[in-house]
Amino acid sequence: MPAARDTRPPVPPQRRRVVVTGLGVVSSIGIGQAEFAAGLRAGRSGVSPITAFDTTGYAHANGCQVLGFRPEEWIHRVPTAELGRAGRFSAAAGRMAVLDAGLTGADLRGVRCQISIGTTDGESFDLDRLTAAELAGGPRSLDPKLAKRTASTRLSVAVARELGLDDAEVLTVGTACSAGNYAIGNGLDAIRGGEADIALCGGADAVCRKTFTAFYRLGTIAPDCCRPFDADRQGILTGEGAGVLLLESLDSALARGARIYAEVLGYGLNCDASHPVAPNQASVARCMELALADSGVKPEEVDLVSAHGTGTRANDITESRAIREVYGDSPPRTVSLKSMLGHTMGAASALGAIACALAITHGFIPPTVNHRRTDPECAIDCVPNTAVTADLRIVQNNGLAFGGNNAVVVLGKGAAGC
């Protein structure tokens, strides 16, 4: 007689706790996590006139370029001529994250590793140059070496090549301005589900004429600086850079005595596809609720929200209303790093997550700079102009993209206090 069939649902394996032990940063306010943290605390502005491309004909052309970056200091295995500007940022930030975690490429080659890099534009800086060359001289004038490095997939491949990780799972995430958080969610799932031991995740983008011109023609480029949540705000500034976080299990970090910046508690994703560019309040609120539920966190436990905060009327009002929908009439302090960094596109939420981890570690809230007076329709405490000391236990990091691609990551201090 056959044995009775067990119809009980399988017991899911216990999710591993996941922590951040390495940070790699290329930004307009600092290169490396220490310089970036100092820039955040000081409220440093990365604004300067754009020089990466010819801005003749634009009435105003400020941006947040990365100045003083020397790729050869960080990129040792891959010839830099084979990488575009964003690829160089990505590879350098990946190496920084590994070094910051106290690991070497050799250490990583013995473990299962996932690499996930998000982006908006890929190597559009080089595509701009190819387009200009073709317009000037026809198809025969195109540089094949330049064309070869334009594939957006090379942003994540560059990290793998630079670290010698031939067997790593490599992903490039193209969900635009929320892509960094998407990548972090990928890494979190891979480690807590037991599919990877180490995850290198984040985002990278470089300033380019295409994106600057698109926002300029929409009338959303600010003439001087970015003032999120301010009654006098006039729009965004495009920026660039890369942020890469090294994630591993809490058990692994404790076993090797690693410094723990923060624990990745959970994340939420949704896509409403409601409008090509306008955010949807209900959908943004729902994404935050999904992230809190995945993290096992109650709204009253959150100490800080790092907002998407672009400095446009549509985003700032919609996002702040969504925050109050979730948190009530007394929401946590809510800051926008874009006031300092500009909009770094695919790198934005990755750099935001790194800022959150540093804020937890060092006990401060970075300011929203360039602030004059808060728009009454936003009705939040945006920590204007000056950083404040704070014991942060749980921090939420928002990433919102065109097409309603929303991604929210929640970080906590718990494991960092172990």
Order of alpha helices (4+ residues) and beta strands (2+ residues): beta-beta-alpha-beta-beta-alpha-alpha-beta-alpha-alpha-alpha-beta-alpha-beta-alpha-beta-alpha-beta-alpha-beta-alpha-beta-alpha-alpha-beta-beta-beta-beta
